[in-house]
Amino acid sequence: QVQLVESGGGLVQPGGSLRLSCVASGSTISVATMAWHRQAPGKQRESVAYITSGGTTYYDASVKGRFSISRDDNKNAAYLQMNSLKSEDTAVYYCKAVFTGGSFWGQGTQVTVSS
């Protein structure tokens, strides 16, 4: 069983930055694809970005050029650097670890972009 704990969310003004962290315990994440998803009020959860065990990254078109996903397998952690934040980025952000045999979710961290 893998436990994921997100942190780093909060309230930020438009144009600001936040860095989300996802720390795993219970198993190494070095063989997993690590992903960030988000869910805004009244909307379905959507994929934001992911990074494979080999370092290949993917970004949704809505965040490409503004967000950056990374991982540190020595710390068993993944990160999401979010720059130039917009009001439409407001959501609960979830970390997900995808293994061959299954996937695991964190509990989420709230990001609110507002002036």
N, C-alpha and C positions, 0 to 999 in steps of 0.2 A: 504494500500500500504506500502511496506517495501522498504526502501532504504539501500543499503549496500555500504560501502566505504572501499576499501582495501588500505593498506599502508605497507611500509617496504621493498618494492622491491629495486633493485639497481644492481650495478656491484660488483661482488665478485670473488676472485680467486678460482680456483679449490681447493677443500678441506676446503673451508671456510664455514661460516654459515650465515644465515639470518633468521629473524623472521617476518613473515607476520601477519598483523592484519586485522580483518574485523569487523567493527563497524556498528551495525544496528540501524536504527531509524524508527519511524512510527508504530512499533509494537514490542512486546516482542518476542524474539527468543527462549524462554525457552521450547516451545513445538515443535520446529522445529529441523529437522536434518540439521546440518551445514556441508557443503562440500567445498572442494577445488578442482578445476579443473585447467588444464593448456592447452595452445595451443601454440605449436612451429610453426615457419614460415613454411608454406606449408603443415602443418599437421592438422588433425582433433583435436578438443578439446577432452581431455581425463580426466577421473577421477583420482585424486591423493589420496584423503583420505576423509573420512567423520566420523562424530561423531553424534550419536543419542541423543535425549533428555535425555535418560537414561545413556548416557556415553559410550555406545558401540562404538568401533572404527573399521575402516576398512582402509587398506592401499593397494595401488597397489603394485605389486611385485617389480616394479622398484624403489620404494622409501622405502620399508619396512626396518626397522632397521636404517634408516637415518633421516626420517621425523617423526614428532610427532604432532598430531592435539589435540587441547584442546579447551575448551570453558569456559567462565565466564558469566553466565546468569545475574549476578548482574550488570555487565558492558555492557550487551547486545552485547557481542563480542565473536568472535572465533579467533583462532590463528593457525599458522602453523610454527613450528620450523623446520628449514631445516639445517641439518648438513652434513658434508662430501660432499659438492656439487660438481657435475660433469658438464662438458660442456653440456651434453645432458639434463640437467635440465633447460637449457635456454629456456624461454617461457614467455608468459603473463599468470599470475596466476589470476584466478577468484574465488571469493567467491560465494557460492550459499546457499540460505535458502530454505528448502523444508518443506512446510506445507501440511496438508491434502488437502486443497483447491487449492493449486498451489505453484509455486516456483518463486524465485526472484534471480537476478544476480547482482553482482557488476560490476564496469566498468573495473576492472582488474588492475594489477600492474606488471610492467616488471621486470623480474629477468634475469640477464645476468651473466653467469659464464664463465670467460675468464681470461687468464693470460696476 
